[in-house]
Amino acid sequence: MKIVDNAKTPPPSASEKPGLNWFGSGDQRVAAIGECMIEITEREGAGLSYGFAGDTLNTAVYLAREFGDSGRRVDYVTALGDDDFSKQMLSLWAEEGVGTELVTVIPGELPGLYWVRTDSRGERSFFYWRKDTAAQKLMEAARAFGLAERLGHYHIIYLSGITLAILVKESRELLLAMLDLLKRSGVLIVFDSNYRPKLWESKQEAALWISRLAEIAHVATVSFDDEQAVFGDLSPKETVERLHKSGVMEVIVKNGSRPCVVSDTQVLLEAPLKNIVKQVDTTAAGDSFNAGYLSARMSGKGLQEAVENAQKLAARVVQFPGAVIPK
């Protein structure tokens, strides 16, 4: 891993963003906001299986496993129905150590569903049934009332571009306003752009909302493929520079099997993978990477150690089918 002077990207002033405090002033609590769906997995020669997954939920589960009995905790923020699948989700999250006190239950609504078809190389194709799901109604004013105050007691808020994409415009505005309020109160905002073209009306729409989220966030853990697709970045370093200019203080750019790039505005690190493993299923590779990184930073690890911890966790996850691997 080499260290490169990042002089082209000066750090934001104190008036623009407060210094990052990964340790918090009290309990280290993370709230992950998003959607969990029914996941049906199809693998060549292995038939079908089903479980429950969603990008931010995957990160929450792996965070809970990383935290163990350290005293740190993660809660999930979403909306579910009162159906059997939703009840099973809540039960499984509790078993994983993911808190459910911020889950809104909407009678009569249902969770979304997606189908993952995985080929012999571990590459995936996705098919979604997520129109008019319970999670899309999370930020409706009547149900969102009081959520900002409750989230103000958390140290870190984690979400993704998918969290934004599933919401209607009015709900996106409510969510961003809430995040801005939380940021001003000292809560760290962390996001992954996680671009899914089918969830947006256009690339331009995605770029607009993801950019607005970046202007609020302190930390971005993104994938270069996504950033290149939406913003046309030519290299991970260009992604780093653009996000720093938006005000993001710590940027992590995942790049598949190529070196990961991370910068805190003072230094920029390039971290190649130390071990190449056989990929069975790349579902949740990025989500688990994010969990490994956040957990390491919250426990006091530096940039290099945090990236290495993230890479190790992601390498384990891609050796199993499905988003959430066996404990």
HUQUIGI-V430234 format. One record per backbone hydrogen bond with DSSP energy under -1.0 kcal/mol. CO is the residue of the C=O (numbers start at 1). NH is the residue of the N-H. If there is no record, write none. Layout:
# HUQUIGI-V430234
co->CO nh->NH
co->CO nh->NH
This chain:
# HUQUIGI-V430234
co->2 nh->270
co->4 nh->268
co->6 nh->9
co->13 nh->16
co->13 nh->17
co->27 nh->29
co->28 nh->73
co->29 nh->155
co->29 nh->156
co->30 nh->75
co->31 nh->158
co->32 nh->77
co->37 nh->53
co->38 nh->114
co->39 nh->51
co->40 nh->116
co->41 nh->49
co->42 nh->118
co->43 nh->46
co->47 nh->43
co->49 nh->41
co->51 nh->39
co->53 nh->37
co->54 nh->58
co->55 nh->59
co->56 nh->60
co->57 nh->61
co->58 nh->62
co->59 nh->63
co->60 nh->64
co->61 nh->65
co->62 nh->66
co->63 nh->67
co->64 nh->68
co->67 nh->70
co->73 nh->30
co->74 nh->99
co->75 nh->32
co->77 nh->34
co->78 nh->104
co->80 nh->106
co->83 nh->87
co->84 nh->88
co->85 nh->89
co->86 nh->90
co->87 nh->91
co->88 nh->92
co->89 nh->93
co->90 nh->94
co->91 nh->95
co->92 nh->96
co->93 nh->98
co->99 nh->76
co->100 nh->103
co->104 nh->80
co->106 nh->109
co->110 nh->134
co->112 nh->38
co->113 nh->129
co->114 nh->40
co->115 nh->127
co->116 nh->42
co->117 nh->125
co->118 nh->44
co->119 nh->122
co->122 nh->282
co->123 nh->119
co->125 nh->117
co->127 nh->115
co->129 nh->113
co->134 nh->137
co->135 nh->138
co->137 nh->140
co->140 nh->143
co->140 nh->144
co->144 nh->147
co->146 nh->150
co->147 nh->151
co->148 nh->152
co->150 nh->153
co->151 nh->154
co->155 nh->188
co->156 nh->31
co->157 nh->190
co->158 nh->33
co->159 nh->192
co->160 nh->164
co->161 nh->165
co->162 nh->166
co->164 nh->167
co->168 nh->172
co->169 nh->173
co->170 nh->174
co->171 nh->175
co->172 nh->176
co->173 nh->177
co->174 nh->178
co->175 nh->179
co->176 nh->180
co->177 nh->181
co->178 nh->182
co->179 nh->183
co->180 nh->184
co->182 nh->187
co->183 nh->186
co->188 nh->157
co->189 nh->218
co->189 nh->219
co->190 nh->159
co->191 nh->221
co->192 nh->161
co->196 nh->199
co->197 nh->200
co->202 nh->206
co->203 nh->207
co->204 nh->208
co->205 nh->209
co->206 nh->210
co->207 nh->211
co->208 nh->212
co->209 nh->213
co->210 nh->214
co->211 nh->215
co->213 nh->216
co->213 nh->217
co->218 nh->249
co->218 nh->250
co->219 nh->191
co->220 nh->252
co->222 nh->254
co->223 nh->227
co->224 nh->228
co->225 nh->229
co->226 nh->230
co->227 nh->231
co->228 nh->232
co->235 nh->239
co->236 nh->240
co->237 nh->241
co->238 nh->242
co->239 nh->243
co->240 nh->244
co->241 nh->245
co->242 nh->246
co->243 nh->248
co->244 nh->247
co->250 nh->220
co->251 nh->263
co->252 nh->222
co->253 nh->261
co->254 nh->224
co->255 nh->258
co->260 nh->271
co->261 nh->253
co->262 nh->269
co->263 nh->251
co->267 nh->264
co->268 nh->4
co->269 nh->262
co->271 nh->260
co->282 nh->285
co->284 nh->288
co->285 nh->289
co->286 nh->290
co->287 nh->291
co->288 nh->292
co->289 nh->293
co->290 nh->294
co->291 nh->295
co->292 nh->296
co->293 nh->297
co->294 nh->298
co->295 nh->299
co->296 nh->301
co->297 nh->300
co->302 nh->306
co->303 nh->307
co->304 nh->308
co->305 nh->309
co->306 nh->310
co->307 nh->311
co->308 nh->312
co->309 nh->313
co->310 nh->314
co->311 nh->315
co->312 nh->316
co->313 nh->317
co->314 nh->318
co->316 nh->319
co->317 nh->320
co->318 nh->280
co->318 nh->281
